Amino acid sequence: MRLVVARCSARYTGRLTAHLPLAKRLLVVKADGSVLLHSDGGSYKPLNWMSPPCSMAVAAPDAEAAGRGVTEVWTVQHRKSDDRLEIEVHDVVHDSAHDLGVDPGLVKDGVEAHLQELLAAQIDLLGSGHTLVRREYMTAIGPVDILARDGGGATVAVEIKRRGEIDGVEQLTRYLDLLNRDPLLAPVQGVFAAQEIKPQARVLATDRGIRCLVLDYDTMRGVDDPDSRLF
């Protein structure tokens, strides 16, 4: 992982257009190719980013940009779309690289682990005809919660969260990118399953062709029977 603290501006073009004016920011370049721009506020979410598969090229600025104080231009191009992130780097305060090694993956808390177990046992909640392939299907960047087949034999990858937010959709997107490179699995459909799915996460999932599934934890574990409710 490379960490750069610098004054920079950025412009994202493609499915949307966004601009970040000149300011001091943290630029993160990960081993999987993703590039993220962070500020010192706004919690954990980046201001802008490019997810893999993508490639990054670093070039010297043209005369006009150099006159504005630009020292480097980073161009991050998505390999499957026209999406592009262009970063103009001015003054670099810090630049370091770190080998983080292989991450063991996220350890689920009790509820998420139990949701995974329950959904594996009630796989028909994904739809009639679905069958379980396995839980914790390992990929190069971590385990997919559930791998299944639909009634037609197509592969289905399921990411499970207690609360479904944008980060979970991004995580499932990375898994799908990898799984769809395997000719024995492709094409792989994605299902984002959670007890609650935030509107922004649902919009992003729909845009990426990922199906959303809301899980009723109490019903799945037999605590609450919807058929016996009065209202």
Summary of the structure (lengths in Angstrom):
residues: 231
radius of gyration: 20.8
end to end distance: 53.0
largest distance: 73.3
contacts: 673
relative contact order: 0.12
helix: 22%
strand: 43%
